[in-house]
């Protein structure tokens, strides 16, 4: 059963290859395309990992269907039951971590809304009093619609035109539901450590996506770049006591974001480049999925083989 053991290792290791290929691909895509690519890759890679673990955990179950004693299973593949137990334990840990992470998301959102309740404003903007310099997109919660939360310290730090950029940036986060994309990848990162790299990349590309939409609203990329830079500098000098890691104009690698805004607007990828990039990503993800399916098939064939051997030994 050496080949099954190799499949186990390959299936659980392939997400690293998928993460590396995705990372290289998204750097050549516009922010919107890059963000959706990262989300899709994270979901598919997490799904492949879970499929492999489910296949491993079902070895004893498959053996019982064939009325095959576990002692016979261990004779041919001594690692079968230990790996099945390890896979089951790992899935249980993953489930607990996903639930814990989801609770953290909800708790974070609740605390942010408590802060927002101190603010005043009109329409979708709330200005919170205080010396802290911060601004973030606050998703809807318990029937309340999403709002843009800005501290009075941030308002004082920016010029009127720059404030317009900031508000447009945060509104883009809300209207495009970036918090959902971020949450999906954040939860998927619990499943496999390789996906954590995709999560970090997604933060940058979501901010770039909102930057581009804000620049389009104000009609001046240089003003947008100046606003992002000034907001980040002002935010870095404040205490940021709240410390909420929500979608904010001051998060992500700000120098790279400012540099991108000083360049022409990125164009959608051409047909050939788009097909090549999507094909490379699809190949990596498909390889992971095929390995998971091959693992499941190999386990099934192994149980069938062991059952035939047992029947042959009994008849002999």
Beta strands, then each sheet from edge to edge (+ up, - down):
strand 1: 125-128
strand 2: 135-138
strand 3: 147-151
sheet 1: 1+ 3+ 2-
end
